Amino acid sequence: MKNELYPIKFKPILKEKVWGGTKLKDILQKNTVSNKTGESWEISDIEEDVSVVSEGSLSGKTLREIITLYKEDLVGEKVYHSFQHTFPLLFKFIDADQNLSLQLHPDNKTALKRHNSFGKTEMWYVLQADKDAGMYIGFKNGSTLDDYLNHLKKGTLEQIMNFIKVKPGDVFNIKPGLVHSIGKGILLAEIQQSSDITYRIFDWNRKDFNGKPRKLHTDLALDVIDFEFDEFQISYPKTHNRFQTLVENEFFKTRIIHVRENISLDYPSKSSFIVFMCVSGKAEIHSHNFTASLNKGETVFIPACLTNVEIHSQQADLLEVRV
Protein backbone atom coordinates (compact mmCIF):
# COMPACT_ATOMS: atom_id res chain seq x y z
CA MET A 1 0.00 0.00 0.00
CA LYS A 2 2.73 2.47 0.94
CA ASN A 3 4.24 2.10 -2.55
CA GLU A 4 1.20 3.96 -3.92
CA LEU A 5 1.91 7.11 -1.90
CA TYR A 6 3.67 10.24 -3.14
CA PRO A 7 3.91 13.99 -2.26
CA ILE A 8 0.25 15.06 -2.26
CA LYS A 9 -1.28 18.42 -3.15
CA PHE A 10 -4.88 19.32 -2.37
CA LYS A 11 -7.37 21.67 -4.01
CA PRO A 12 -7.52 24.97 -2.11
CA ILE A 13 -10.86 25.66 -0.40
CA LEU A 14 -11.50 29.38 -0.90
CA LYS A 15 -13.54 31.33 1.64
CA GLU A 16 -15.29 34.65 1.08
CA LYS A 17 -15.04 36.94 4.12
CA VAL A 18 -16.40 40.43 4.75
CA TRP A 19 -12.82 41.46 5.56
CA GLY A 20 -11.23 39.60 2.59
CA GLY A 21 -9.54 41.09 -0.46
CA THR A 22 -7.71 40.13 -3.67
CA LYS A 23 -4.17 39.22 -2.55
CA LEU A 24 -4.84 35.48 -2.59
CA LYS A 25 -5.57 35.92 -6.29
CA ASP A 26 -3.11 38.70 -7.12
CA ILE A 27 -0.09 37.51 -5.11
CA LEU A 28 -0.65 33.78 -4.55
CA GLN A 29 -2.44 33.06 -7.85
CA LYS A 30 -5.45 31.40 -6.23
CA ASN A 31 -8.29 30.69 -8.64
CA THR A 32 -10.92 33.12 -7.41
CA VAL A 33 -12.98 35.82 -9.08
CA SER A 34 -14.19 37.32 -5.80
CA ASN A 35 -12.80 40.58 -4.48
CA LYS A 36 -13.59 39.41 -0.92
CA THR A 37 -11.60 36.17 -0.65
CA GLY A 38 -10.25 36.04 2.89
CA GLU A 39 -8.92 32.51 3.28
CA SER A 40 -7.50 29.63 1.28
CA TRP A 41 -7.78 26.41 3.28
CA GLU A 42 -4.87 24.35 2.00
CA ILE A 43 -5.33 21.14 4.01
CA SER A 44 -8.52 20.74 6.01
CA ASP A 45 -10.50 18.05 7.80
CA ILE A 46 -13.17 20.45 9.06
CA GLU A 47 -16.69 19.09 8.57
CA GLU A 48 -18.17 20.21 5.23
CA ASP A 49 -14.70 21.44 4.17
CA VAL A 50 -12.61 18.28 3.79
CA SER A 51 -9.72 18.66 1.35
CA VAL A 52 -9.65 16.79 -1.97
CA VAL A 53 -6.45 15.55 -3.67
CA SER A 54 -5.71 17.60 -6.79
CA GLU A 55 -3.22 15.48 -8.76
CA GLY A 56 -1.66 12.05 -9.15
CA SER A 57 -3.24 8.61 -8.79
CA LEU A 58 -5.22 9.67 -5.70
CA SER A 59 -6.78 12.67 -7.47
CA GLY A 60 -10.41 13.18 -6.41
CA LYS A 61 -10.12 11.32 -3.11
CA THR A 62 -10.72 13.22 0.13
CA LEU A 63 -8.24 13.56 2.97
CA ARG A 64 -10.47 11.39 5.14
CA GLU A 65 -10.65 8.69 2.48
CA ILE A 66 -6.89 8.44 2.14
CA ILE A 67 -6.34 8.44 5.92
CA THR A 68 -8.81 5.56 6.20
CA LEU A 69 -7.07 3.77 3.34
CA TYR A 70 -3.41 4.25 4.26
CA LYS A 71 -3.52 4.87 8.03
CA GLU A 72 -0.03 4.99 9.61
CA ASP A 73 1.68 4.99 6.22
CA LEU A 74 0.03 8.32 5.47
CA VAL A 75 -0.01 10.22 8.77
CA GLY A 76 2.55 8.32 10.89
CA GLU A 77 2.24 5.89 13.77
CA LYS A 78 2.10 8.50 16.52
CA VAL A 79 -0.50 10.61 14.71
CA TYR A 80 -2.69 7.66 13.74
CA HIS A 81 -2.56 6.25 17.26
CA SER A 82 -3.65 9.62 18.70
CA PHE A 83 -6.21 10.75 16.12
CA GLN A 84 -7.23 7.67 14.10
CA HIS A 85 -9.08 8.85 10.95
CA THR A 86 -9.18 12.50 12.04
CA PHE A 87 -6.56 14.94 10.73
CA PRO A 88 -5.27 17.12 13.59
CA LEU A 89 -4.19 20.32 11.80
CA LEU A 90 -5.58 23.01 9.50
CA PHE A 91 -3.38 24.94 7.06
CA LYS A 92 -4.45 28.31 5.63
CA PHE A 93 -3.37 31.41 3.76
CA ILE A 94 -5.20 34.55 4.95
CA ASP A 95 -5.69 37.94 3.25
CA ALA A 96 -6.89 40.67 5.61
CA ASP A 97 -8.08 43.59 3.47
CA GLN A 98 -9.72 44.93 6.63
CA ASN A 99 -9.03 44.25 10.31
CA LEU A 100 -10.34 40.90 11.45
CA SER A 101 -12.50 40.94 14.57
CA LEU A 102 -10.87 41.12 17.98
CA GLN A 103 -11.15 37.48 18.95
CA LEU A 104 -9.77 34.54 20.86
CA HIS A 105 -10.00 30.77 20.87
CA PRO A 106 -10.71 28.18 23.59
CA ASP A 107 -8.25 25.50 24.67
CA ASN A 108 -8.83 21.76 24.22
CA LYS A 109 -10.60 21.29 27.55
CA THR A 110 -13.09 24.11 27.01
CA ALA A 111 -13.65 23.32 23.33
CA LEU A 112 -14.34 19.67 24.08
CA LYS A 113 -16.80 20.51 26.85
CA ARG A 114 -18.66 23.24 24.96
CA HIS A 115 -18.37 22.25 21.31
CA ASN A 116 -17.12 18.63 21.20
CA SER A 117 -14.14 19.97 19.25
CA PHE A 118 -10.41 20.50 19.41
CA GLY A 119 -9.26 23.80 20.86
CA LYS A 120 -7.28 26.22 18.75
CA THR A 121 -3.60 26.92 19.15
CA GLU A 122 -2.22 28.63 16.04
CA MET A 123 0.76 30.43 14.55
CA TRP A 124 1.22 33.02 11.79
CA TYR A 125 3.96 33.66 9.26
CA VAL A 126 3.68 37.01 7.45
CA LEU A 127 4.16 36.79 3.66
CA GLN A 128 3.38 40.41 2.76
CA ALA A 129 2.33 43.55 4.58
CA ASP A 130 1.29 46.99 3.38
CA LYS A 131 3.02 50.05 4.81
CA ASP A 132 2.24 50.51 8.53
CA ALA A 133 0.17 47.30 8.66
CA GLY A 134 0.12 45.52 11.99
CA MET A 135 -1.55 43.16 14.42
CA TYR A 136 -3.52 43.64 17.59
CA ILE A 137 -2.19 40.98 19.96
CA GLY A 138 -2.69 40.75 23.72
CA PHE A 139 -3.57 43.40 26.27
CA LYS A 140 -1.14 46.06 27.36
CA ASN A 141 0.72 45.07 30.50
CA GLY A 142 -1.36 45.72 33.59
CA SER A 143 -4.78 45.57 31.92
CA THR A 144 -7.42 44.02 34.15
CA LEU A 145 -10.83 42.41 33.78
CA ASP A 146 -12.43 45.70 34.83
CA ASP A 147 -10.45 47.54 32.12
CA TYR A 148 -11.62 44.99 29.59
CA LEU A 149 -15.30 45.22 30.55
CA ASN A 150 -15.18 49.03 30.56
CA HIS A 151 -13.62 49.26 27.09
CA LEU A 152 -15.83 46.47 25.77
CA LYS A 153 -18.89 48.46 26.79
CA LYS A 154 -17.56 51.64 25.13
CA GLY A 155 -16.38 49.83 21.98
CA THR A 156 -12.78 50.95 22.52
CA LEU A 157 -10.98 47.67 23.20
CA GLU A 158 -8.16 48.49 20.80
CA GLN A 159 -7.02 51.21 23.24
CA ILE A 160 -5.79 48.60 25.74
CA MET A 161 -4.31 46.22 23.19
CA ASN A 162 -0.79 45.94 21.83
CA PHE A 163 -0.48 47.04 18.19
CA ILE A 164 2.60 45.62 16.49
CA LYS A 165 3.70 46.70 13.01
CA VAL A 166 4.78 43.75 10.89
CA LYS A 167 6.96 42.88 7.91
CA PRO A 168 7.43 39.75 5.76
CA GLY A 169 9.03 36.93 7.72
CA ASP A 170 7.54 37.93 11.08
CA VAL A 171 6.23 34.99 13.13
CA PHE A 172 3.61 34.99 15.89
CA ASN A 173 2.55 32.25 18.30
CA ILE A 174 -1.15 32.57 19.25
CA LYS A 175 -2.16 30.54 22.28
CA PRO A 176 -5.75 29.88 23.43
CA GLY A 177 -7.15 32.81 25.39
CA LEU A 178 -4.88 35.39 23.74
CA VAL A 179 -7.01 38.19 22.25
CA HIS A 180 -5.86 39.05 18.73
CA SER A 181 -6.74 40.52 15.36
CA ILE A 182 -4.90 40.29 12.04
CA GLY A 183 -4.74 43.88 10.88
CA LYS A 184 -5.70 45.19 7.46
CA GLY A 185 -3.10 44.95 4.71
CA ILE A 186 -1.55 41.65 5.84
CA LEU A 187 -1.15 38.38 3.92
CA LEU A 188 -0.03 35.43 6.02
CA ALA A 189 0.19 31.67 6.43
CA GLU A 190 -1.63 30.14 9.39
CA ILE A 191 -0.98 26.75 10.96
CA GLN A 192 -3.44 25.66 13.64
CA GLN A 193 -5.21 22.83 15.35
CA SER A 194 -8.12 21.47 13.36
CA SER A 195 -10.78 23.75 14.80
CA ASP A 196 -13.06 26.44 13.44
CA ILE A 197 -14.12 27.83 16.83
CA THR A 198 -13.65 31.56 17.28
CA TYR A 199 -15.03 33.81 20.01
CA ARG A 200 -15.52 37.32 18.58
CA ILE A 201 -15.55 40.06 21.20
CA PHE A 202 -15.50 43.17 18.97
CA ASP A 203 -16.00 43.48 15.20
CA TRP A 204 -15.43 47.18 14.52
CA ASN A 205 -19.24 47.72 14.24
CA ARG A 206 -19.10 45.90 10.90
CA LYS A 207 -22.01 44.38 9.00
CA ASP A 208 -22.03 40.95 7.33
CA PHE A 209 -22.81 40.28 3.66
CA ASN A 210 -26.52 40.56 4.50
CA GLY A 211 -26.14 43.95 6.15
CA LYS A 212 -26.56 42.63 9.70
CA PRO A 213 -24.09 42.89 12.60
CA ARG A 214 -21.94 39.77 12.93
CA LYS A 215 -22.57 37.64 16.02
CA LEU A 216 -20.37 38.29 19.05
CA HIS A 217 -19.43 35.74 21.71
CA THR A 218 -18.57 37.97 24.67
CA ASP A 219 -20.22 35.68 27.25
CA LEU A 220 -18.39 32.58 26.00
CA ALA A 221 -15.13 34.51 25.91
CA LEU A 222 -15.30 35.92 29.42
CA ASP A 223 -13.82 32.95 31.32
CA VAL A 224 -11.37 32.09 28.53
CA ILE A 225 -9.55 35.41 28.13
CA ASP A 226 -5.92 35.46 29.23
CA PHE A 227 -4.85 38.83 30.64
CA GLU A 228 -1.27 37.78 31.34
CA PHE A 229 1.36 39.42 29.14
CA ASP A 230 3.26 36.75 27.23
CA GLU A 231 5.87 36.56 24.50
CA PHE A 232 4.00 36.01 21.26
CA GLN A 233 6.42 37.26 18.58
CA ILE A 234 9.10 34.74 17.63
CA SER A 235 12.67 35.74 16.75
CA TYR A 236 14.82 33.38 14.69
CA PRO A 237 18.11 33.46 12.76
CA LYS A 238 17.75 33.71 8.98
CA THR A 239 20.37 31.26 7.71
CA HIS A 240 20.43 29.50 4.34
CA ASN A 241 19.87 25.77 3.76
CA ARG A 242 19.40 24.95 7.46
CA PHE A 243 16.20 24.38 9.38
CA GLN A 244 15.32 26.83 12.14
CA THR A 245 12.59 26.03 14.66
CA LEU A 246 9.86 28.67 14.85
CA VAL A 247 7.12 27.19 17.06
CA GLU A 248 7.05 23.90 18.93
CA ASN A 249 4.18 22.84 21.17
CA GLU A 250 2.18 19.70 21.96
CA PHE A 251 0.12 20.12 18.78
CA PHE A 252 2.65 20.88 16.03
CA LYS A 253 6.25 21.78 15.32
CA THR A 254 7.06 24.33 12.61
CA ARG A 255 10.51 24.97 11.19
CA ILE A 256 11.61 27.23 8.35
CA ILE A 257 14.28 26.61 5.74
CA HIS A 258 15.61 29.22 3.31
CA VAL A 259 16.56 26.98 0.38
CA ARG A 260 19.31 28.32 -1.88
CA GLU A 261 20.56 25.02 -3.35
CA ASN A 262 19.20 21.51 -3.91
CA ILE A 263 18.78 19.67 -0.61
CA SER A 264 18.25 16.00 0.27
CA LEU A 265 16.34 15.26 3.47
CA ASP A 266 16.13 11.98 5.36
CA TYR A 267 13.24 11.40 7.73
CA PRO A 268 13.97 7.99 9.29
CA SER A 269 11.12 6.22 11.10
CA LYS A 270 8.73 9.14 10.91
CA SER A 271 6.01 9.20 13.54
CA SER A 272 4.29 12.06 11.68
CA PHE A 273 3.55 13.32 8.19
CA ILE A 274 5.37 16.43 6.94
CA VAL A 275 3.72 19.46 5.31
CA PHE A 276 5.64 22.09 3.35
CA MET A 277 4.11 25.54 2.80
CA CYS A 278 5.94 27.70 0.28
CA VAL A 279 6.05 31.29 1.57
CA SER A 280 8.53 32.66 -0.98
CA GLY A 281 10.05 31.57 -4.31
CA LYS A 282 9.40 28.17 -5.83
CA ALA A 283 10.67 24.62 -5.53
CA GLU A 284 10.21 21.07 -6.75
CA ILE A 285 9.62 18.36 -4.16
CA HIS A 286 10.86 14.93 -5.24
CA SER A 287 10.06 11.65 -3.47
CA HIS A 288 9.19 8.11 -4.54
CA ASN A 289 9.59 8.82 -8.27
CA PHE A 290 7.09 11.69 -8.09
CA THR A 291 7.66 15.42 -8.41
CA ALA A 292 5.35 18.07 -6.96
CA SER A 293 5.87 21.67 -8.02
CA LEU A 294 5.58 24.15 -5.18
CA ASN A 295 5.09 27.84 -5.93
CA LYS A 296 4.66 30.67 -3.45
CA GLY A 297 1.31 30.14 -1.76
CA GLU A 298 1.17 26.38 -2.37
CA THR A 299 1.25 23.48 0.08
CA VAL A 300 2.33 19.85 -0.24
CA PHE A 301 1.74 16.90 2.10
CA ILE A 302 4.54 14.33 2.50
CA PRO A 303 3.22 10.95 3.69
CA ALA A 304 5.00 9.51 6.72
CA CYS A 305 6.26 6.48 4.80
CA LEU A 306 8.31 8.66 2.43
CA THR A 307 11.56 8.91 4.35
CA ASN A 308 13.67 10.54 1.64
CA VAL A 309 12.67 13.91 0.17
CA GLU A 310 14.64 16.11 -2.21
CA ILE A 311 14.01 19.84 -2.51
CA HIS A 312 15.19 21.28 -5.82
CA SER A 313 15.37 25.07 -5.75
CA GLN A 314 17.77 27.96 -5.98
CA GLN A 315 15.47 30.25 -4.00
CA ALA A 316 12.53 29.20 -1.84
CA ASP A 317 11.46 29.75 1.74
CA LEU A 318 9.51 26.78 3.10
CA LEU A 319 7.66 26.17 6.34
CA GLU A 320 7.99 22.53 7.44
CA VAL A 321 5.26 21.31 9.78
CA ARG A 322 4.77 18.04 11.64
CA VAL A 323 2.89 16.81 14.69
C-alpha positions as CSV (number, residue, x, y, z in Angstrom):
1,M,0.0,0.0,0.0
2,K,2.7,2.5,0.9
3,N,4.2,2.1,-2.6
4,E,1.2,4.0,-3.9
5,L,1.9,7.1,-1.9
6,Y,3.7,10.2,-3.1
7,P,3.9,14.0,-2.3
8,I,0.3,15.1,-2.3
9,K,-1.3,18.4,-3.2
10,F,-4.9,19.3,-2.4
11,K,-7.4,21.7,-4.0
12,P,-7.5,25.0,-2.1
13,I,-10.9,25.7,-0.4
14,L,-11.5,29.4,-0.9
15,K,-13.5,31.3,1.6
16,E,-15.3,34.7,1.1
17,K,-15.0,36.9,4.1
18,V,-16.4,40.4,4.8
19,W,-12.8,41.5,5.6
20,G,-11.2,39.6,2.6
21,G,-9.5,41.1,-0.5
22,T,-7.7,40.1,-3.7
23,K,-4.2,39.2,-2.5
24,L,-4.8,35.5,-2.6
25,K,-5.6,35.9,-6.3
26,D,-3.1,38.7,-7.1
27,I,-0.1,37.5,-5.1
28,L,-0.6,33.8,-4.6
29,Q,-2.4,33.1,-7.9
30,K,-5.5,31.4,-6.2
31,N,-8.3,30.7,-8.6
32,T,-10.9,33.1,-7.4
33,V,-13.0,35.8,-9.1
34,S,-14.2,37.3,-5.8
35,N,-12.8,40.6,-4.5
36,K,-13.6,39.4,-0.9
37,T,-11.6,36.2,-0.7
38,G,-10.2,36.0,2.9
39,E,-8.9,32.5,3.3
40,S,-7.5,29.6,1.3
41,W,-7.8,26.4,3.3
42,E,-4.9,24.3,2.0
43,I,-5.3,21.1,4.0
44,S,-8.5,20.7,6.0
45,D,-10.5,18.0,7.8
46,I,-13.2,20.4,9.1
47,E,-16.7,19.1,8.6
48,E,-18.2,20.2,5.2
49,D,-14.7,21.4,4.2
50,V,-12.6,18.3,3.8
51,S,-9.7,18.7,1.3
52,V,-9.6,16.8,-2.0
53,V,-6.5,15.5,-3.7
54,S,-5.7,17.6,-6.8
55,E,-3.2,15.5,-8.8
56,G,-1.7,12.0,-9.1
57,S,-3.2,8.6,-8.8
58,L,-5.2,9.7,-5.7
59,S,-6.8,12.7,-7.5
60,G,-10.4,13.2,-6.4
61,K,-10.1,11.3,-3.1
62,T,-10.7,13.2,0.1
63,L,-8.2,13.6,3.0
64,R,-10.5,11.4,5.1
65,E,-10.7,8.7,2.5
66,I,-6.9,8.4,2.1
67,I,-6.3,8.4,5.9
68,T,-8.8,5.6,6.2
69,L,-7.1,3.8,3.3
70,Y,-3.4,4.3,4.3
71,K,-3.5,4.9,8.0
72,E,0.0,5.0,9.6
73,D,1.7,5.0,6.2
74,L,0.0,8.3,5.5
75,V,0.0,10.2,8.8
76,G,2.5,8.3,10.9
77,E,2.2,5.9,13.8
78,K,2.1,8.5,16.5
79,V,-0.5,10.6,14.7
80,Y,-2.7,7.7,13.7
81,H,-2.6,6.3,17.3
82,S,-3.7,9.6,18.7
83,F,-6.2,10.8,16.1
84,Q,-7.2,7.7,14.1
85,H,-9.1,8.9,10.9
86,T,-9.2,12.5,12.0
87,F,-6.6,14.9,10.7
88,P,-5.3,17.1,13.6
89,L,-4.2,20.3,11.8
90,L,-5.6,23.0,9.5
91,F,-3.4,24.9,7.1
92,K,-4.5,28.3,5.6
93,F,-3.4,31.4,3.8
94,I,-5.2,34.5,4.9
95,D,-5.7,37.9,3.2
96,A,-6.9,40.7,5.6
97,D,-8.1,43.6,3.5
98,Q,-9.7,44.9,6.6
99,N,-9.0,44.2,10.3
100,L,-10.3,40.9,11.5
101,S,-12.5,40.9,14.6
102,L,-10.9,41.1,18.0
103,Q,-11.2,37.5,18.9
104,L,-9.8,34.5,20.9
105,H,-10.0,30.8,20.9
106,P,-10.7,28.2,23.6
107,D,-8.2,25.5,24.7
108,N,-8.8,21.8,24.2
109,K,-10.6,21.3,27.5
110,T,-13.1,24.1,27.0
111,A,-13.7,23.3,23.3
112,L,-14.3,19.7,24.1
113,K,-16.8,20.5,26.9
114,R,-18.7,23.2,25.0
115,H,-18.4,22.3,21.3
116,N,-17.1,18.6,21.2
117,S,-14.1,20.0,19.3
118,F,-10.4,20.5,19.4
119,G,-9.3,23.8,20.9
120,K,-7.3,26.2,18.7
121,T,-3.6,26.9,19.1
122,E,-2.2,28.6,16.0
123,M,0.8,30.4,14.6
124,W,1.2,33.0,11.8
125,Y,4.0,33.7,9.3
126,V,3.7,37.0,7.5
127,L,4.2,36.8,3.7
128,Q,3.4,40.4,2.8
129,A,2.3,43.6,4.6
130,D,1.3,47.0,3.4
131,K,3.0,50.0,4.8
132,D,2.2,50.5,8.5
133,A,0.2,47.3,8.7
134,G,0.1,45.5,12.0
135,M,-1.6,43.2,14.4
136,Y,-3.5,43.6,17.6
137,I,-2.2,41.0,20.0
138,G,-2.7,40.8,23.7
139,F,-3.6,43.4,26.3
140,K,-1.1,46.1,27.4
141,N,0.7,45.1,30.5
142,G,-1.4,45.7,33.6
143,S,-4.8,45.6,31.9
144,T,-7.4,44.0,34.2
145,L,-10.8,42.4,33.8
146,D,-12.4,45.7,34.8
147,D,-10.4,47.5,32.1
148,Y,-11.6,45.0,29.6
149,L,-15.3,45.2,30.5
150,N,-15.2,49.0,30.6
151,H,-13.6,49.3,27.1
152,L,-15.8,46.5,25.8
153,K,-18.9,48.5,26.8
154,K,-17.6,51.6,25.1
155,G,-16.4,49.8,22.0
156,T,-12.8,51.0,22.5
157,L,-11.0,47.7,23.2
158,E,-8.2,48.5,20.8
159,Q,-7.0,51.2,23.2
160,I,-5.8,48.6,25.7
161,M,-4.3,46.2,23.2
162,N,-0.8,45.9,21.8
163,F,-0.5,47.0,18.2
164,I,2.6,45.6,16.5
165,K,3.7,46.7,13.0
166,V,4.8,43.7,10.9
167,K,7.0,42.9,7.9
168,P,7.4,39.8,5.8
169,G,9.0,36.9,7.7
170,D,7.5,37.9,11.1
171,V,6.2,35.0,13.1
172,F,3.6,35.0,15.9
173,N,2.5,32.3,18.3
174,I,-1.1,32.6,19.2
175,K,-2.2,30.5,22.3
176,P,-5.8,29.9,23.4
177,G,-7.2,32.8,25.4
178,L,-4.9,35.4,23.7
179,V,-7.0,38.2,22.3
180,H,-5.9,39.1,18.7
181,S,-6.7,40.5,15.4
182,I,-4.9,40.3,12.0
183,G,-4.7,43.9,10.9
184,K,-5.7,45.2,7.5
185,G,-3.1,44.9,4.7
186,I,-1.5,41.6,5.8
187,L,-1.1,38.4,3.9
188,L,0.0,35.4,6.0
189,A,0.2,31.7,6.4
190,E,-1.6,30.1,9.4
191,I,-1.0,26.7,11.0
192,Q,-3.4,25.7,13.6
193,Q,-5.2,22.8,15.3
194,S,-8.1,21.5,13.4
195,S,-10.8,23.7,14.8
196,D,-13.1,26.4,13.4
197,I,-14.1,27.8,16.8
198,T,-13.6,31.6,17.3
199,Y,-15.0,33.8,20.0
200,R,-15.5,37.3,18.6
201,I,-15.6,40.1,21.2
202,F,-15.5,43.2,19.0
203,D,-16.0,43.5,15.2
204,W,-15.4,47.2,14.5
205,N,-19.2,47.7,14.2
206,R,-19.1,45.9,10.9
207,K,-22.0,44.4,9.0
208,D,-22.0,40.9,7.3
209,F,-22.8,40.3,3.7
210,N,-26.5,40.6,4.5
211,G,-26.1,43.9,6.2
212,K,-26.6,42.6,9.7
213,P,-24.1,42.9,12.6
214,R,-21.9,39.8,12.9
215,K,-22.6,37.6,16.0
216,L,-20.4,38.3,19.0
217,H,-19.4,35.7,21.7
218,T,-18.6,38.0,24.7
219,D,-20.2,35.7,27.3
220,L,-18.4,32.6,26.0
221,A,-15.1,34.5,25.9
222,L,-15.3,35.9,29.4
223,D,-13.8,32.9,31.3
224,V,-11.4,32.1,28.5
225,I,-9.5,35.4,28.1
226,D,-5.9,35.5,29.2
227,F,-4.9,38.8,30.6
228,E,-1.3,37.8,31.3
229,F,1.4,39.4,29.1
230,D,3.3,36.7,27.2
231,E,5.9,36.6,24.5
232,F,4.0,36.0,21.3
233,Q,6.4,37.3,18.6
234,I,9.1,34.7,17.6
235,S,12.7,35.7,16.7
236,Y,14.8,33.4,14.7
237,P,18.1,33.5,12.8
238,K,17.8,33.7,9.0
239,T,20.4,31.3,7.7
240,H,20.4,29.5,4.3
241,N,19.9,25.8,3.8
242,R,19.4,25.0,7.5
243,F,16.2,24.4,9.4
244,Q,15.3,26.8,12.1
245,T,12.6,26.0,14.7
246,L,9.9,28.7,14.9
247,V,7.1,27.2,17.1
248,E,7.1,23.9,18.9
249,N,4.2,22.8,21.2
250,E,2.2,19.7,22.0
251,F,0.1,20.1,18.8
252,F,2.6,20.9,16.0
253,K,6.2,21.8,15.3
254,T,7.1,24.3,12.6
255,R,10.5,25.0,11.2
256,I,11.6,27.2,8.3
257,I,14.3,26.6,5.7
258,H,15.6,29.2,3.3
259,V,16.6,27.0,0.4
260,R,19.3,28.3,-1.9
261,E,20.6,25.0,-3.4
262,N,19.2,21.5,-3.9
263,I,18.8,19.7,-0.6
264,S,18.2,16.0,0.3
265,L,16.3,15.3,3.5
266,D,16.1,12.0,5.4
267,Y,13.2,11.4,7.7
268,P,14.0,8.0,9.3
269,S,11.1,6.2,11.1
270,K,8.7,9.1,10.9
271,S,6.0,9.2,13.5
272,S,4.3,12.1,11.7
273,F,3.5,13.3,8.2
274,I,5.4,16.4,6.9
275,V,3.7,19.5,5.3
276,F,5.6,22.1,3.4
277,M,4.1,25.5,2.8
278,C,5.9,27.7,0.3
279,V,6.0,31.3,1.6
280,S,8.5,32.7,-1.0
281,G,10.1,31.6,-4.3
282,K,9.4,28.2,-5.8
283,A,10.7,24.6,-5.5
284,E,10.2,21.1,-6.8
285,I,9.6,18.4,-4.2
286,H,10.9,14.9,-5.2
287,S,10.1,11.7,-3.5
288,H,9.2,8.1,-4.5
289,N,9.6,8.8,-8.3
290,F,7.1,11.7,-8.1
291,T,7.7,15.4,-8.4
292,A,5.3,18.1,-7.0
293,S,5.9,21.7,-8.0
294,L,5.6,24.2,-5.2
295,N,5.1,27.8,-5.9
296,K,4.7,30.7,-3.4
297,G,1.3,30.1,-1.8
298,E,1.2,26.4,-2.4
299,T,1.3,23.5,0.1
300,V,2.3,19.8,-0.2
301,F,1.7,16.9,2.1
302,I,4.5,14.3,2.5
303,P,3.2,10.9,3.7
304,A,5.0,9.5,6.7
305,C,6.3,6.5,4.8
306,L,8.3,8.7,2.4
307,T,11.6,8.9,4.4
308,N,13.7,10.5,1.6
309,V,12.7,13.9,0.2
310,E,14.6,16.1,-2.2
311,I,14.0,19.8,-2.5
312,H,15.2,21.3,-5.8
313,S,15.4,25.1,-5.7
314,Q,17.8,28.0,-6.0
315,Q,15.5,30.3,-4.0
316,A,12.5,29.2,-1.8
317,D,11.5,29.7,1.7
318,L,9.5,26.8,3.1
319,L,7.7,26.2,6.3
320,E,8.0,22.5,7.4
321,V,5.3,21.3,9.8
322,R,4.8,18.0,11.6
323,V,2.9,16.8,14.7
